[in-house]
Amino acid sequence: MAKQMPDTSAGPREPWPQGIWAAVPTPFRDDQTLDVAGIRHNAARFRALGLAGIFCNGLMGEGWSLDLDDRRRIVEATVEAAGVGLPVGVVTTHGSTAETIALSRHAAAAGVDHIVLMRPAGLFSPAELADLVRIVADSAACRVVLFDSEAQSGGYPAAVIRDLALEGRIQAVKCTRSGDAAAALRAECGGVISICDPYESHALGNLVRFEQRALYADPEPYLYQLPGRQPIHEYFACHARGDATTMLEQHSALEPVRRVYQRWIEVPLMRGQPINAALKHWCRRMGLAAGPVRRPLHGLEAKAAAALDADLDNAFVAVFGAVPEALAAL
């Protein structure tokens, strides 16, 4: 297939996505069924945090545990609860190509902002992977983000990403490999699309080095922030107005919380280890609906939960002056 360069006749396009996005959990009831009321509760919090958007049904949302009906119900409930001001993306990769297409079409019809495609299970040549993305993108007729993760799904070859970007089939990539891998992919794609490094711990370097003003993040934006206390937004805003001194101060002030996140979520995630139990424990302490993890995942054992609680209490007192529950109640 001949490559088609994006149309630049109207001048340079604004990079997309922009602002601070977050991958959200799926709240379950104690009986492991979906907690739709919890989805609505969480969407209200995400709006109050001023997030640019959220995306669901991925790793943070225990997407591997969701059947087709679950996925559709989550999309419909999330889009409805998010309303006009909070765009929603959704991972639509499922067990077969036909199911992925069906979920992608459903998501587009439900009003999502974009779909997210992980590398599917199975053995594919690079050409076959590219064709799969083309088939789904053309079927859904909405924006497409590729989830490029070596630890979770194997990711996509850089040449495949480049070709799909040049054809206009994809609009962004969430690259979870490493900061250096994301930088190499940006060089490979020549600025045609956004290559998003999701780790908040890399965000300052990406702001300064690459002017990457979007943080298409994992859960950091709602684990580190509360309505009226939004340090990630604040240091992004400092960068935008050229206030480097305050930007560094705001970024450094988050370090105690950042270390807790790296210990319990970021480092295990990079190693391909399960993190949903720790994520949901932290979410509950922030006043978010979470519920249990779905089987066969196990909740935190009492000793681990106590250790995470101690880490959170110490970090939040150091950064915000109070434990998470006290802040969430404000």
C-alpha positions in Angstrom: 0.0 0.0 0.0 1.4 3.4 -1.0 2.2 5.7 1.9 0.0 8.8 2.1 1.6 11.9 3.8 -0.8 13.7 6.1 -2.4 16.8 4.6 -0.5 19.9 5.7 -2.1 22.4 3.3 -3.8 24.2 6.2 -0.6 24.6 8.1 0.8 22.7 11.0 -1.8 20.8 13.1 -2.0 21.1 16.8 -0.5 18.0 18.4 -3.0 15.6 19.9 -3.6 14.6 22.6 -3.1 17.6 24.8 -3.3 18.0 28.6 -3.3 15.4 31.3 -5.1 12.1 30.7 -5.3 9.1 32.9 -5.9 5.3 32.6 -8.8 4.5 35.0 -9.7 1.4 37.1 -12.9 -0.6 36.7 -14.8 -0.7 40.0 -16.4 -4.0 41.0 -18.8 -5.0 43.7 -17.9 -7.5 46.3 -19.5 -10.2 44.1 -17.2 -9.3 41.2 -19.9 -7.7 39.1 -19.5 -4.2 37.6 -20.1 -1.3 39.9 -21.8 1.2 37.5 -22.6 3.6 40.3 -18.9 3.6 41.1 -18.0 4.4 37.5 -20.3 7.5 37.7 -18.8 8.5 41.1 -15.2 8.2 39.7 -16.1 10.2 36.5 -17.3 13.1 38.7 -13.9 13.1 40.5 -12.0 13.0 37.2 -13.9 16.0 36.0 -13.2 17.8 39.3 -9.5 17.1 38.8 -9.6 19.0 35.5 -8.3 16.0 33.5 -8.2 16.5 29.7 -9.5 12.9 29.3 -9.6 9.4 30.6 -9.3 5.9 29.0 -10.8 2.7 30.2 -10.8 -1.1 29.8 -7.0 -1.3 29.7 -4.5 -2.8 32.1 -5.5 -0.4 34.9 -9.1 -1.4 34.3 -8.4 -5.1 34.5 -9.3 -5.4 30.8 -8.2 -9.0 30.6 -11.1 -9.9 32.9 -13.8 -8.2 31.0 -16.2 -10.0 28.6 -17.8 -8.3 25.6 -20.9 -7.3 27.7 -18.7 -5.8 30.4 -16.8 -3.8 27.9 -19.8 -2.4 26.3 -21.5 -1.5 29.6 -18.3 0.2 30.9 -18.0 2.3 27.7 -21.6 3.4 27.8 -21.6 4.2 31.5 -18.2 6.0 31.3 -19.2 8.1 28.3 -22.5 9.0 29.9 -20.9 9.9 33.2 -18.0 11.8 31.7 -20.3 14.2 29.8 -19.2 16.8 27.3 -16.1 18.0 29.1 -14.2 14.8 29.7 -13.3 12.9 26.5 -13.1 9.1 26.8 -10.8 6.6 25.1 -11.2 2.9 25.3 -9.0 -0.2 24.7 -11.0 -2.3 22.2 -8.5 -5.1 21.5 -10.2 -8.4 22.4 -9.9 -12.1 21.7 -10.5 -12.1 17.9 -10.3 -9.6 15.1 -14.1 -9.8 14.7 -14.7 -9.0 18.4 -12.1 -6.1 18.2 -13.9 -4.6 15.2 -17.3 -5.0 16.9 -16.1 -3.3 20.1 -14.4 -0.5 18.2 -17.6 0.2 16.2 -19.6 0.1 19.4 -17.2 2.5 21.1 -17.3 4.9 18.2 -21.1 4.8 18.1 -21.2 5.4 21.9 -19.3 8.6 21.4 -15.7 7.9 22.6 -13.0 10.3 21.6 -10.7 7.5 20.4 -10.0 3.8 20.6 -6.7 2.2 21.9 -5.3 -0.9 20.2 -2.9 -3.2 22.0 -0.9 -5.8 20.1 -3.2 -8.9 20.0 -2.2 -12.3 21.2 -0.7 -14.6 18.5 2.2 -14.6 16.1 2.0 -12.0 13.3 4.5 -10.6 10.8 5.0 -6.9 10.8 2.9 -6.6 7.6 0.1 -8.6 9.2 0.1 -6.4 12.3 -0.1 -3.3 10.2 -3.0 -4.8 8.2 -4.9 -5.6 11.4 -4.6 -2.0 12.6 -5.8 -0.8 9.2 -8.8 -3.1 9.2 -9.9 -1.9 12.7 -9.2 1.7 12.1 -11.1 1.8 8.9 -14.0 -0.1 10.5 -14.3 2.2 13.5 -13.8 5.5 11.7 -12.5 7.3 14.8 -9.1 8.3 16.2 -6.7 5.4 17.0 -4.0 5.3 19.7 -1.6 2.3 19.6 -0.6 0.9 23.0 3.1 0.0 22.6 4.2 -2.1 25.6 6.8 -4.7 25.5 6.0 -5.9 29.0 2.3 -6.3 28.6 1.7 -7.3 25.0 5.0 -7.3 23.0 4.3 -3.9 21.4 4.6 -2.9 17.7 7.7 -2.7 15.5 8.8 0.9 15.0 8.5 0.5 11.2 4.9 -0.5 11.5 4.1 2.5 13.7 5.9 4.8 11.2 4.0 3.4 8.2 0.6 3.6 10.0 1.4 7.2 11.1 2.4 8.3 7.6 -0.9 6.8 6.3 -2.9 8.7 8.9 -4.3 5.4 10.3 -3.1 6.2 13.8 -3.0 9.5 15.7 -0.8 8.8 18.7 1.2 6.1 20.5 1.3 5.3 24.2 4.9 4.0 24.5 5.5 2.3 27.9 8.9 0.8 27.0 11.2 3.5 28.5 12.0 7.2 28.1 14.8 6.4 25.6 12.5 4.1 23.6 9.9 6.8 23.3 12.6 9.3 22.2 13.8 6.8 19.5 10.2 6.3 18.3 9.7 10.1 18.1 12.8 10.3 15.9 11.5 7.3 13.8 8.2 9.0 13.2 9.6 12.4 12.4 7.0 14.4 14.3 4.0 13.1 12.3 2.1 11.9 15.4 2.4 12.2 19.1 4.5 9.6 20.9 3.3 9.7 24.5 5.5 8.6 27.4 2.9 7.8 30.1 5.2 7.9 33.2 4.8 11.0 35.3 8.3 10.4 36.6 9.5 11.2 33.1 7.2 14.2 32.5 9.5 17.0 33.5 12.3 15.7 31.2 9.8 15.3 28.3 8.5 18.9 28.9 11.9 20.4 28.8 13.5 18.2 26.2 10.7 17.5 23.8 8.0 20.1 24.6 5.7 17.2 25.2 2.8 19.0 26.9 0.5 16.0 27.0 0.8 13.5 29.8 -1.2 10.4 28.5 -0.6 8.8 31.8 -1.3 5.7 33.8 -3.1 6.4 37.2 -0.8 9.1 38.5 -3.1 12.1 37.9 -5.8 10.8 40.2 -3.4 9.1 42.7 -1.3 12.3 43.2 -4.0 14.9 42.9 -7.3 16.0 44.5 -9.7 18.8 43.5 -8.0 22.0 44.5 -4.6 20.3 45.0 -3.3 19.5 41.6 0.5 19.6 41.6 1.0 17.9 38.2 -1.3 20.5 36.5 0.6 23.2 38.4 4.1 22.3 37.2 2.8 21.9 33.6 1.2 25.3 33.9 4.5 26.8 35.2 6.3 25.4 32.2 3.7 26.9 29.8 4.3 30.4 31.3 8.1 30.0 31.4 8.4 29.9 35.2 11.2 27.3 35.4 12.0 28.0 39.1 8.4 27.3 40.4 8.1 24.4 37.9 11.1 22.7 39.5 9.8 23.4 43.0 6.4 22.0 42.3 7.9 18.9 40.6 10.3 18.2 43.4 7.7 18.6 46.1 5.9 15.5 44.7 8.9 13.3 45.2 7.7 11.5 48.4 4.4 10.5 46.7 6.3 9.6 43.5 8.6 7.3 45.4 5.6 5.4 46.8 4.1 5.1 43.3 7.4 3.8 41.8 7.7 1.2 44.6 4.2 -0.2 44.4 3.1 0.4 40.8 5.6 1.8 38.3 8.6 -0.6 38.9 6.4 -3.7 39.2 4.5 -2.6 36.0 7.7 -2.2 34.1 8.6 -5.8 35.2 5.3 -7.2 34.0 4.0 -7.9 37.5 0.4 -7.4 38.6 -0.3 -4.0 40.2 -4.1 -3.8 40.3 -4.5 -4.8 44.0 -2.1 -2.0 45.0 -3.8 0.5 42.6 -7.3 -0.3 44.0 -6.1 0.0 47.6 -4.6 3.4 46.8 -7.8 4.4 45.0 -10.0 3.6 47.9 -7.8 5.8 50.2 -8.3 8.6 47.7 -12.1 8.3 48.0 -12.5 6.6 44.6 -14.8 3.6 43.9 -12.6 0.5 43.4 -13.9 -2.7 45.0 -11.9 -5.9 44.8 -9.7 -7.1 42.0 -11.2 -9.8 39.8 -10.1 -13.4 40.1 -7.6 -14.9 39.7 -5.8 -11.7 41.0 -5.5 -11.6 44.8 -6.0 -8.6 47.0 -3.1 -7.3 49.1 -2.3 -9.4 52.0 -2.6 -7.7 55.4 1.1 -7.1 55.8 1.5 -5.6 52.3 -1.6 -3.4 52.8 -0.2 -2.1 56.1 3.1 -1.3 54.4 1.4 0.5 51.5 -0.8 2.5 54.0 2.3 3.5 56.0 4.1 4.7 52.8 1.0 6.6 51.7 0.4 8.3 55.1 4.1 9.4 55.4 4.2 10.7 51.8 0.9 12.5 51.8 1.6 14.2 55.2 5.0 15.3 53.8 3.5 16.7 50.5 0.0 17.8 51.5 0.0 17.9 55.3 -2.6 15.2 55.8 -3.4 11.6 55.1 -5.3 10.7 51.9 -8.7 10.3 53.5 -8.6 13.7 55.2 -7.7 15.3 51.9 -10.4 13.4 49.9 -13.0 14.5 52.4 -12.4 18.2 51.8 
